[in-house]
Amino acid sequence: MTDGEGIPLGLVLSEANRAEIKLAVATMEQVRVPRRQGRPRKRPRHLIADKAYDCDDFRAWLRRKGVIPLHPTRKNRTGRRKTWDEEYKERWHIERTFAWVGNFRLSCATSG
């Protein structure tokens, strides 16, 4: 999980065969959003994610914590579907951070 600029805020490492949604709550529990003054916030105001995080249990958990989920719904979801086109455009920040971490991991593996 990163902030709006791609700076990492929380990280959970796990084996590769775990679903991301299973690690989402553990990652959110580690988040500390820095502020100019005072203690860091324990949760963000919004969460921008991809369709893999469209799960009723996770959405309910976010709402209980006061976090607004801003991720698209899966095609098979029934009922009202809301799109987050403007907010979702900012997801490139996390993709850039994933690429940076992947490049760092590859450079460490080849140098040692």
PyMOL commands that set and color helices and strands:
alter all, ss='L'
color gray80, all
select helices_A, chain A and resi 20-30+51-53+56-65+85-111
alter helices_A, ss='H'
color red, helices_A
select strands_A, chain A and resi 46-48+68-70
alter strands_A, ss='S'
color yellow, strands_A
deselect
rebuild
show_as cartoon
